[in-house]
Amino acid sequence: MQIRPRHRAPRVRAAAAALTSALALSALGTVPAAAAGTSTAKPVTCTAATTKVTVQKVQRPLNHLLLTATNTGSKPCYAYNAPYLRFDDDQASTFVLRDSVPQAVVTLEPGESAYAAIGTQSPEGTHGYQAHRLGVLFSNRAMDGSVGGWARPKLPTGGVYVDSSAFVTYWQPNRADALRW
């Protein structure tokens, strides 16, 4: 028995490939804004001037804070990489937890938020102190510098104990993803 190729087979394969690509883009959150029903304004890099940055203590996991950046601008913005943190007058920024890289850059429509977890201490940490101030800078796309000025969210009353093991995660699209680290 001889099987003849069908003339529609290339069209079916092309349609299947297009559908697969569209589904993959949708899963990655990269569907064009018009298709997703969101604004068509070109996103800019999130900065302290276009967001409201807050920090709060969480019960679980222990010794963690949740950093939230909410887009207060009129255009979408990208929360690239991880925030740069500085407690009090530290000479160096807080260690970035590389294992927390999300699958895609977090894009914030106006009113939406990105989240990053801050681990403040661990039994392995040394040189601990009570921090009373926090400075936050947003990363540029290349993660080799910052954009905009400092955001200065208020730490919980009385400050936060921080030691050498402190870390921050990359920006995440939701609280649960941020706090799993």
C-alpha positions as CSV (number, residue, x, y, z in Angstrom):
1,M,0.0,0.0,0.0
2,Q,1.4,3.4,-1.0
3,I,0.6,6.5,1.0
4,R,0.2,9.7,-0.9
5,P,1.2,13.0,0.6
6,R,-1.8,15.3,1.1
7,H,-1.7,18.8,-0.3
8,R,-3.0,20.2,2.9
9,A,-0.3,18.7,5.2
10,P,2.1,21.7,4.8
11,R,-0.7,24.1,5.7
12,V,-1.7,22.0,8.7
13,R,1.9,21.9,9.9
14,A,2.2,25.6,9.4
15,A,-1.0,26.3,11.3
16,A,0.1,23.9,14.1
17,A,3.5,25.7,14.3
18,A,1.8,29.1,14.5
19,L,-0.6,27.9,17.2
20,T,2.3,26.4,19.2
21,S,4.3,29.6,19.0
22,A,1.3,31.7,20.1
23,L,0.7,29.4,23.1
24,A,4.4,29.5,24.0
25,L,4.4,33.3,23.9
26,S,1.2,33.4,25.9
27,A,2.7,31.2,28.6
28,L,5.7,33.4,28.8
29,G,3.6,36.5,29.2
30,T,4.9,37.9,25.9
31,V,1.6,38.1,24.0
32,P,1.4,41.5,22.2
33,A,-0.3,44.0,24.4
34,A,-3.2,44.5,22.0
35,A,-3.9,40.7,22.0
36,A,-3.7,40.6,25.8
37,G,-6.1,43.5,26.2
38,T,-3.6,45.8,27.9
39,S,-2.2,49.2,27.0
40,T,-0.1,49.5,23.8
41,A,2.2,52.1,25.3
42,K,5.9,51.1,25.1
43,P,7.1,50.0,28.5
44,V,9.9,52.0,30.2
45,T,12.3,50.9,33.0
46,C,10.7,51.1,36.4
47,T,12.3,53.7,38.7
48,A,11.6,55.2,42.1
49,A,9.9,58.1,40.3
50,T,7.4,55.8,38.5
51,T,6.7,53.4,41.4
52,K,5.7,53.4,45.1
53,V,8.1,51.1,47.0
54,T,7.0,49.6,50.3
55,V,8.5,47.0,52.6
56,Q,6.7,44.8,55.2
57,K,7.7,42.2,57.6
58,V,6.2,38.7,56.9
59,Q,5.6,35.9,59.3
60,R,6.7,33.2,57.0
61,P,9.5,32.5,56.1
62,L,11.2,33.7,59.2
63,N,13.6,36.6,59.0
64,H,12.2,37.9,55.7
65,L,10.8,41.2,54.4
66,L,8.6,41.6,51.4
67,L,9.5,44.5,49.1
68,T,6.7,45.7,46.8
69,A,7.0,48.1,43.9
70,T,3.7,49.4,42.5
71,N,3.6,51.2,39.1
72,T,2.2,54.7,39.8
73,G,2.9,55.9,36.3
74,S,0.7,56.1,33.3
75,K,2.8,53.7,31.2
76,P,3.8,50.1,31.7
77,C,7.3,49.6,33.1
78,Y,9.8,46.8,33.3
79,A,11.1,45.7,36.7
80,Y,14.5,44.4,35.5
81,N,16.5,41.9,37.5
82,A,16.7,42.5,41.2
83,P,16.6,45.6,43.2
84,Y,19.8,47.0,44.7
85,L,19.4,47.4,48.4
86,R,21.4,49.4,51.0
87,F,20.7,49.2,54.7
88,D,21.7,52.3,56.7
89,D,25.1,53.4,55.5
90,D,26.4,50.0,54.3
91,Q,29.4,50.2,51.9
92,A,28.0,47.4,49.7
93,S,24.6,46.5,48.4
94,T,22.8,43.4,49.5
95,F,23.7,40.0,47.9
96,V,21.3,39.0,45.0
97,L,20.0,35.5,45.1
98,R,20.8,34.3,41.6
99,D,18.6,31.1,41.9
100,S,15.5,33.4,42.0
101,V,15.7,34.5,38.3
102,P,12.1,34.5,37.0
103,Q,11.2,33.1,33.6
104,A,10.6,36.5,32.1
105,V,11.1,40.2,33.0
106,V,8.3,41.4,35.2
107,T,6.2,44.0,33.3
108,L,4.0,46.2,35.4
109,E,0.9,47.9,33.9
110,P,-0.2,51.0,35.8
111,G,-1.4,49.9,39.2
112,E,0.3,46.5,39.1
113,S,3.1,45.4,41.5
114,A,6.3,43.4,41.5
115,Y,7.7,41.7,44.6
116,A,11.1,40.8,45.9
117,A,11.9,38.9,49.1
118,I,14.6,40.1,51.5
119,G,16.3,37.6,53.7
120,T,17.7,39.6,56.7
121,Q,19.7,37.1,58.7
122,S,20.6,33.4,59.2
123,P,22.6,31.4,61.8
124,E,25.6,31.5,59.4
125,G,25.6,35.3,59.3
126,T,28.0,37.5,61.1
127,H,28.4,41.2,61.8
128,G,24.7,41.8,62.6
129,Y,23.2,45.1,63.5
130,Q,19.8,46.8,63.8
131,A,19.1,48.7,60.5
132,H,16.8,51.7,60.6
133,R,16.9,52.8,56.9
134,L,16.6,51.1,53.6
135,G,17.5,52.5,50.2
136,V,16.3,50.8,47.0
137,L,17.6,51.3,43.4
138,F,16.1,49.8,40.3
139,S,18.5,47.8,38.0
140,N,19.0,48.7,34.4
141,R,18.4,46.0,31.8
142,A,22.0,44.8,31.7
143,M,22.2,44.6,35.5
144,D,25.4,46.6,35.5
145,G,24.0,49.7,37.0
146,S,20.9,51.4,38.3
147,V,18.3,53.8,36.9
148,G,16.7,56.7,38.6
149,G,17.2,57.8,42.2
150,W,16.7,56.1,45.5
151,A,13.4,54.8,46.8
152,R,13.3,55.1,50.6
153,P,10.6,52.7,52.0
154,K,10.1,52.8,55.8
155,L,11.3,49.7,57.7
156,P,9.1,48.3,60.4
157,T,9.1,50.2,63.7
158,G,12.3,49.7,65.6
159,G,14.2,48.6,62.5
160,V,15.3,45.2,61.3
161,Y,18.2,43.0,62.4
162,V,20.5,42.4,59.3
163,D,23.7,40.4,59.1
164,S,26.2,39.3,56.4
165,S,23.9,36.6,55.1
166,A,21.2,39.1,54.0
167,F,20.0,38.6,50.4
168,V,17.4,39.9,48.0
169,T,15.6,38.0,45.2
170,Y,14.9,39.1,41.7
171,W,11.6,40.9,41.1
172,Q,8.8,38.4,40.9
173,P,5.3,38.8,39.5
174,N,3.5,37.7,42.7
175,R,4.1,37.5,46.5
176,A,4.1,33.7,46.6
177,D,7.0,33.4,44.1
178,A,9.0,36.1,46.0
179,L,8.5,34.4,49.4
180,R,9.4,30.9,48.3
181,W,13.1,31.8,48.7
